[in-house]
Amino acid sequence: MIKRVQCELCPNECVLENGQHSRCRARMNKDGTLYSLVYGKPCAVHIDPIEKKPFFHFLPGTTAFSIATAGCVLSCKFCQNWQISQANPEETDNYDLPPDKVVSQAIAYKCKSVTYTYTEPTAFYEYMYDTAVIAKKHGVKNTMHSCGYIKEKPLRKLSKYLNAADIDLKAFTEDYYNRICSGSLKPVLNSLVVLKEEGVWLEITNLVIPTLNDDMKNIKEMCKWILNNLGPNVPIHFSRFFPNYKLNNLPPTPLETLIEARKTAMDVGLKFVYIGNIRHEGENTFCPKCKKVLIERIGYFVKQNNISNGKCRFCSTSIPGVWS
Amino acid sequence: MASADSAAHPFLVYGVNMMNRRKFLKLVLLGGIFSLFSRKVKAERKPEQKLKEAMFWRKLDNE
């Protein structure tokens, strides 16, 4: 008897014969049942500043207990973590860390949050979900850095336990998603809207790659979409690209391009626009009203924080985010 | 014909001549004593971990 199954977790919708692995490499059809191959087996466990994710409006200056397993639903040619994201679970060095231990370790190391990151959390959905449920019970917050390539039903289910999400909006054309990431844009935009609807604190990261997605017209279109569908308060991070994986032929993103992207986004009406992966004043948070520096950052570290009870210390303007 | 101490078998000749029965027994005895202090390795097969059933999937062939 043929025992085919279909995964309904991400838009890839893999149809798997008995013994086949999913495209994300983290799931397998075994005798007609779909199993997760990475549950409780992270290949990366670190304590990071929350700013590294990057989250700039979510508990600044705190640490996040960060985990990842092997696997990813996309295959971006520029992936910065391709050694683990494009690997099979049996090819990586894995820890044995079940969900309850993740939470107890996070508490022991005084981390305010658990972050599902580095690879693609959707690939280890079951592990993330179970961990998130336990973390919430213990008062530890849950955040994820994801490509947003997930179907609506699982995302809504997860959102009940998720406090914040940083979504990679890699570009604003279907062509880019098809050619560079082997995915598509539409499900990512839908995920952004769903997260907003579910009340999850949202930040967006856009990796600007020379010649591929640095066209200011496209960046402007993207920012307009964000403004119209998510509002002006969603922070966006324009991140600097460095040659990696299959895109070694391109140079790092020039600072001027990032500055121009930031200006474009602010001209459109987005209030909190950042530059990442490079030292620049665009790493800081400014008050949209009095324009004073609210949070001064040096890389991932917070040098000064002038937000008190969610308000600007100088002019009392309310600053959107999760501050305590 | 090559003799036993010729260059053709230098290690064999050297090894046989260097160790007599007393030295060999002393070595075995010392090895036995040291092994008493060493940690025992448990050669057990690790129990196979149960796989976690995935969420969000469906069977196709029963439709």
Interface residues (C-beta under 8 A of the other chain):
Chain A: M1 I2 K3 R4 V5 Q6 C7 E8 L9 V15 R27 M28 K30 G32 T33 L34 Y35 S36 L37 Y39 G40 Y125 E126 Y127 Y129 K151 K153 P154
Chain B: L51 K52 E53 A54 M55 F56 W57 R58 K59 L60 D61
